[in-house]
């Protein structure tokens, strides 16, 4: 199935919801207005549609393979990655000082979506490299930056994040990899890391591993973790490659999905110790890791949107072609394409509205990120940072959970053919299943939302968002159209439910932490549903206005219909989540452990 | 992962919800009381735990394979099937006249669940054979019965259902397979059938295909379809096998799941015509097919329960063993098994309560089936048949849809390990995905529920069920315990929502069929959720009473806790479905077709 990037919808979100013209007023982004966005997205669409998307099925059928420590990627991946690097796509959002293009996240996020729609497995390599770049930019010494950044940003080398160990997944306090200080200021690294995405491959000359480890004598738990750069090949002073480092891929995993992306077990130090360089200061590794992690979490949320979009396109195409049964309303007197059947429409509209809602939410979060880094006014930066931080678990958690629903519906639309691998719908279902797990499971995102993002400020950020939503409800009321009225009603009910949950979380956090955390994932699902719905409400208002005048009336009418569907089919789920959270804590924890 | 049949919970449902002692008062079932049920279930558990379950992972890793028309099943399958036949398991629910054991469905359904929990792929062969047996029992001539039934019931031969063709899936009006009448009373069959489960294999001497086809001159559409028996090997007068029939397996599918179950493309008549024998009368094939289909639909619903149970057990075991992070309530001052974490508990309880709720619903439906066939009083038979017919789309549709949720949560509980195939959790996720598709997609079940089961009698059956539920609410109110109160409140809200939807369906069916059918799947999900919840409410009442006196107080307390969880986390979803159905029809159909 070919992929067509939804450039029009992306630009709608970038222009009308994220407000690209305000982003273009930020210092450093003067050239990043709507025209730039349109030009970049068009070029990005061409590249991904033409070069990367055709490798998606081959990657699934002929995954990365391992032999004697060497990983060979799917034929075509290496060449496509060379084109990716050549096109400057790795550096899109990175500083011009190191060869990047310095574009805002508001534009970059749409490009990340396209790359992931085209090929989730392929896109993971740049995604992890982005994380490594962020960490080095934030905490790396000048020497580390000089040695690595240009080559990472150009796509000549790639990066990885080495967190997980067999006994330490969500719980990084259990990390055991050891770093021994050497006299020359370097460290020798010893340990085993698992689940290392693109931990070994043949697409780049060098791989720059960012590795969490403990220095001898460090405090126990997460406060004793440091971050190291451990390159696959040591780098000479002139930038050329030196000796092979003692970091070896001993196997790759046999996975449910994203099969083309090699998931490596890396062994550090089996032959005397891998040479590592400290990033920043000792014992501050977790802090730096969260920088990589936060960038990666947002990006994984975008992966959810991306795979949902691809699954939607695949399902629409099938629904247009597959002829089966007469329409129930008698409008066609013969067997018709299944897209005429109400239940198929319900499935497609669910897929579409969830995808567009999450895309809009991610775009708005990206604009806040840009303002949080570039705005001249400190308070504005801070406010935007607070908003963005609140959005990260929603973008990651809600968009990835919704991608499970959307890719499952994608299979269902295909009927029996959906279960046949050659059809292609099943690949999205399999690929998507990792998204609510890696870079922090949905529960980890939800704990973050409950603890750091809601509990810590007593619910202030959450209530501020609710107040903004209430303003949108006022605008919907003022519009008065049937669609706006329907949206306003559902948005108000969902927002009310959200505020009740925030009150519950804040008031019960200390008194009954089990009940609060039993409701954490439902809270995340409620918040994500609401915020995405809020953006659909804003989209509806814009589209109603523009549908009267725009050249593109059909697009605007479709946006209104999609937003209204979101209100009446997705936002309506919110009150049930409230009930589950506020009243369901006790029954979650009630049954005796032995009875399971 | 080993499998332990939930015999205790099955017997609880059989005794207290399905009412096995009433079933044992039906003519023909005098020996089928609780003791028999317990003895059969214990024996069945032993067989499935010991023989069938260990083949589940091997079947996935080393699936059925095709070469030159011959299908070789996974090593061990043939031997296990011989033991299955030897044990008399195929004949459990079939008439003693033909060598069966004539046990009620109330007992048989639990055995079907065990077999499917043990191995979904393996269990499909007997499942399809059951359908063939039902069709022959109902409509086969004496000669056909004499020729085939004993050997099918003994497990010496197996059966298949040949409905689907490339252009005819849900829409059987499009069937093109041709049957040419011969002078000797047989027919020559020509055509291609796809998605034929166990259409070819090496586990039995002969395969008895039941095939839908059109006789020359038959009316168009579904009224011109006839049903034929087309054996793989012709059967001599003495019952021995004769010539190979012209029905050949030209390929098997490469599927997302249930990989050990060969899904065949069968070519009939490429070498002169396959010999077929008419079942019943010409042009009544669809009617007979529905007999097979209804048995199979119920059984597929049980497959959903079965795979959910297996996924639950797998997840519980992992959650007990995997140590990660400290409990949020401070109850343990070190990293603890993840089963201590509220969100893991929420996932496990969701899995458990959905599984138990659907098991209870299926058990009650089975008892109605038994009464509908065996009760002495015609009106009682009729009432039970009506109830059972209403239940079939719920058992099939809701239990299979819930199995997607449960198996997905099963992966999630495992975190990153869930995505690694060797862990085994992913297999359930893949296997389950076919269940809401085959034997009629969820939409097909929902159309049946809306049209034949609700619209046709003006909602009478649905409202009668609602009235029964209201009685249970009264009993919950009378009980007065906190759990009963919570359940009563949620049950009443869900029942009210259900009745509103029934009113909507009945009143709008002609005026706005698109809106009604746009809400058909949500209606099915609401009805299934409610009826399963109703059974959990009944279970709660029984368990509360027994927990004071029973030896097995721990089991009874767990049942109360699970029922309450169901009320507060699953039943609460009902009002949102009502909103979606009653208010969401217009927005489902609003967007222009070109805009997709």
HADDOCK unambig.tbl for C-alpha pairs under 7 A between the chains (distance, minus, plus):
assign (segid A and resid 170 and name CA) (segid B and resid 324 and name CA) 6.95 0.50 0.50
assign (segid A and resid 171 and name CA) (segid B and resid 324 and name CA) 5.50 0.50 0.50
assign (segid A and resid 171 and name CA) (segid B and resid 325 and name CA) 5.30 0.50 0.50
assign (segid A and resid 253 and name CA) (segid B and resid 420 and name CA) 6.64 0.50 0.50
assign (segid A and resid 254 and name CA) (segid B and resid 420 and name CA) 5.92 0.50 0.50
assign (segid A and resid 254 and name CA) (segid B and resid 421 and name CA) 5.97 0.50 0.50
assign (segid A and resid 255 and name CA) (segid B and resid 419 and name CA) 5.74 0.50 0.50
assign (segid A and resid 255 and name CA) (segid B and resid 420 and name CA) 4.55 0.50 0.50
assign (segid A and resid 255 and name CA) (segid B and resid 421 and name CA) 5.29 0.50 0.50
assign (segid A and resid 256 and name CA) (segid B and resid 419 and name CA) 5.48 0.50 0.50
assign (segid A and resid 256 and name CA) (segid B and resid 420 and name CA) 6.21 0.50 0.50
assign (segid A and resid 256 and name CA) (segid B and resid 421 and name CA) 5.84 0.50 0.50
assign (segid A and resid 256 and name CA) (segid B and resid 426 and name CA) 6.52 0.50 0.50
assign (segid A and resid 316 and name CA) (segid B and resid 596 and name CA) 6.75 0.50 0.50
assign (segid A and resid 324 and name CA) (segid B and resid 170 and name CA) 6.94 0.50 0.50
assign (segid A and resid 324 and name CA) (segid B and resid 171 and name CA) 5.48 0.50 0.50
assign (segid A and resid 325 and name CA) (segid B and resid 171 and name CA) 5.31 0.50 0.50
assign (segid A and resid 328 and name CA) (segid B and resid 513 and name CA) 6.33 0.50 0.50
assign (segid A and resid 328 and name CA) (segid B and resid 514 and name CA) 6.61 0.50 0.50
assign (segid A and resid 329 and name CA) (segid B and resid 513 and name CA) 5.76 0.50 0.50
assign (segid A and resid 329 and name CA) (segid B and resid 514 and name CA) 6.11 0.50 0.50
assign (segid A and resid 342 and name CA) (segid B and resid 514 and name CA) 5.91 0.50 0.50
assign (segid A and resid 342 and name CA) (segid B and resid 517 and name CA) 5.83 0.50 0.50
assign (segid A and resid 342 and name CA) (segid B and resid 518 and name CA) 4.53 0.50 0.50
assign (segid A and resid 342 and name CA) (segid B and resid 589 and name CA) 6.79 0.50 0.50
assign (segid A and resid 343 and name CA) (segid B and resid 443 and name CA) 6.53 0.50 0.50
assign (segid A and resid 343 and name CA) (segid B and resid 517 and name CA) 6.52 0.50 0.50
assign (segid A and resid 343 and name CA) (segid B and resid 518 and name CA) 5.05 0.50 0.50
assign (segid A and resid 345 and name CA) (segid B and resid 588 and name CA) 6.25 0.50 0.50
assign (segid A and resid 345 and name CA) (segid B and resid 589 and name CA) 6.68 0.50 0.50
assign (segid A and resid 346 and name CA) (segid B and resid 518 and name CA) 6.21 0.50 0.50
assign (segid A and resid 346 and name CA) (segid B and resid 588 and name CA) 5.46 0.50 0.50
assign (segid A and resid 349 and name CA) (segid B and resid 588 and name CA) 6.70 0.50 0.50
assign (segid A and resid 412 and name CA) (segid B and resid 437 and name CA) 6.86 0.50 0.50
assign (segid A and resid 415 and name CA) (segid B and resid 437 and name CA) 5.75 0.50 0.50
assign (segid A and resid 415 and name CA) (segid B and resid 441 and name CA) 6.97 0.50 0.50
assign (segid A and resid 416 and name CA) (segid B and resid 437 and name CA) 6.14 0.50 0.50
assign (segid A and resid 416 and name CA) (segid B and resid 438 and name CA) 6.66 0.50 0.50
assign (segid A and resid 419 and name CA) (segid B and resid 255 and name CA) 5.74 0.50 0.50
assign (segid A and resid 419 and name CA) (segid B and resid 256 and name CA) 5.48 0.50 0.50
assign (segid A and resid 419 and name CA) (segid B and resid 434 and name CA) 6.34 0.50 0.50
assign (segid A and resid 420 and name CA) (segid B and resid 253 and name CA) 6.66 0.50 0.50
assign (segid A and resid 420 and name CA) (segid B and resid 254 and name CA) 5.93 0.50 0.50
assign (segid A and resid 420 and name CA) (segid B and resid 255 and name CA) 4.55 0.50 0.50
assign (segid A and resid 420 and name CA) (segid B and resid 256 and name CA) 6.21 0.50 0.50
assign (segid A and resid 421 and name CA) (segid B and resid 254 and name CA) 5.97 0.50 0.50
assign (segid A and resid 421 and name CA) (segid B and resid 255 and name CA) 5.29 0.50 0.50
assign (segid A and resid 421 and name CA) (segid B and resid 256 and name CA) 5.85 0.50 0.50
assign (segid A and resid 426 and name CA) (segid B and resid 256 and name CA) 6.52 0.50 0.50
assign (segid A and resid 434 and name CA) (segid B and resid 419 and name CA) 6.33 0.50 0.50
assign (segid A and resid 437 and name CA) (segid B and resid 412 and name CA) 6.87 0.50 0.50
assign (segid A and resid 437 and name CA) (segid B and resid 415 and name CA) 5.76 0.50 0.50
assign (segid A and resid 437 and name CA) (segid B and resid 416 and name CA) 6.14 0.50 0.50
assign (segid A and resid 438 and name CA) (segid B and resid 416 and name CA) 6.66 0.50 0.50
assign (segid A and resid 441 and name CA) (segid B and resid 415 and name CA) 6.98 0.50 0.50
assign (segid A and resid 443 and name CA) (segid B and resid 343 and name CA) 6.53 0.50 0.50
assign (segid A and resid 513 and name CA) (segid B and resid 328 and name CA) 6.34 0.50 0.50
assign (segid A and resid 513 and name CA) (segid B and resid 329 and name CA) 5.77 0.50 0.50
assign (segid A and resid 514 and name CA) (segid B and resid 328 and name CA) 6.63 0.50 0.50
assign (segid A and resid 514 and name CA) (segid B and resid 329 and name CA) 6.13 0.50 0.50
assign (segid A and resid 514 and name CA) (segid B and resid 342 and name CA) 5.91 0.50 0.50
assign (segid A and resid 517 and name CA) (segid B and resid 342 and name CA) 5.83 0.50 0.50
assign (segid A and resid 517 and name CA) (segid B and resid 343 and name CA) 6.53 0.50 0.50
assign (segid A and resid 518 and name CA) (segid B and resid 342 and name CA) 4.55 0.50 0.50
assign (segid A and resid 518 and name CA) (segid B and resid 343 and name CA) 5.05 0.50 0.50
assign (segid A and resid 518 and name CA) (segid B and resid 346 and name CA) 6.19 0.50 0.50
assign (segid A and resid 558 and name CA) (segid B and resid 591 and name CA) 5.63 0.50 0.50
assign (segid A and resid 558 and name CA) (segid B and resid 595 and name CA) 6.30 0.50 0.50
assign (segid A and resid 561 and name CA) (segid B and resid 587 and name CA) 6.30 0.50 0.50
assign (segid A and resid 561 and name CA) (segid B and resid 590 and name CA) 6.22 0.50 0.50
assign (segid A and resid 561 and name CA) (segid B and resid 591 and name CA) 5.59 0.50 0.50
assign (segid A and resid 564 and name CA) (segid B and resid 587 and name CA) 6.29 0.50 0.50
assign (segid A and resid 565 and name CA) (segid B and resid 587 and name CA) 5.09 0.50 0.50
assign (segid A and resid 565 and name CA) (segid B and resid 588 and name CA) 6.34 0.50 0.50
assign (segid A and resid 568 and name CA) (segid B and resid 580 and name CA) 5.80 0.50 0.50
assign (segid A and resid 568 and name CA) (segid B and resid 583 and name CA) 6.87 0.50 0.50
assign (segid A and resid 568 and name CA) (segid B and resid 584 and name CA) 5.37 0.50 0.50
assign (segid A and resid 569 and name CA) (segid B and resid 580 and name CA) 5.22 0.50 0.50
assign (segid A and resid 569 and name CA) (segid B and resid 584 and name CA) 6.51 0.50 0.50
assign (segid A and resid 572 and name CA) (segid B and resid 576 and name CA) 5.45 0.50 0.50
assign (segid A and resid 572 and name CA) (segid B and resid 579 and name CA) 6.94 0.50 0.50
assign (segid A and resid 573 and name CA) (segid B and resid 576 and name CA) 5.44 0.50 0.50
assign (segid A and resid 576 and name CA) (segid B and resid 572 and name CA) 5.45 0.50 0.50
assign (segid A and resid 576 and name CA) (segid B and resid 573 and name CA) 5.43 0.50 0.50
assign (segid A and resid 576 and name CA) (segid B and resid 576 and name CA) 6.86 0.50 0.50
assign (segid A and resid 579 and name CA) (segid B and resid 572 and name CA) 6.96 0.50 0.50
assign (segid A and resid 580 and name CA) (segid B and resid 568 and name CA) 5.80 0.50 0.50
assign (segid A and resid 580 and name CA) (segid B and resid 569 and name CA) 5.22 0.50 0.50
assign (segid A and resid 583 and name CA) (segid B and resid 568 and name CA) 6.87 0.50 0.50
assign (segid A and resid 584 and name CA) (segid B and resid 568 and name CA) 5.37 0.50 0.50
assign (segid A and resid 584 and name CA) (segid B and resid 569 and name CA) 6.50 0.50 0.50
assign (segid A and resid 587 and name CA) (segid B and resid 561 and name CA) 6.31 0.50 0.50
assign (segid A and resid 587 and name CA) (segid B and resid 564 and name CA) 6.29 0.50 0.50
assign (segid A and resid 587 and name CA) (segid B and resid 565 and name CA) 5.08 0.50 0.50
assign (segid A and resid 588 and name CA) (segid B and resid 345 and name CA) 6.27 0.50 0.50
assign (segid A and resid 588 and name CA) (segid B and resid 346 and name CA) 5.48 0.50 0.50
assign (segid A and resid 588 and name CA) (segid B and resid 349 and name CA) 6.70 0.50 0.50
assign (segid A and resid 588 and name CA) (segid B and resid 565 and name CA) 6.34 0.50 0.50
assign (segid A and resid 589 and name CA) (segid B and resid 342 and name CA) 6.80 0.50 0.50
assign (segid A and resid 589 and name CA) (segid B and resid 345 and name CA) 6.71 0.50 0.50
assign (segid A and resid 590 and name CA) (segid B and resid 561 and name CA) 6.23 0.50 0.50
assign (segid A and resid 591 and name CA) (segid B and resid 558 and name CA) 5.65 0.50 0.50
assign (segid A and resid 591 and name CA) (segid B and resid 561 and name CA) 5.59 0.50 0.50
assign (segid A and resid 595 and name CA) (segid B and resid 558 and name CA) 6.30 0.50 0.50
assign (segid A and resid 596 and name CA) (segid B and resid 316 and name CA) 6.73 0.50 0.50
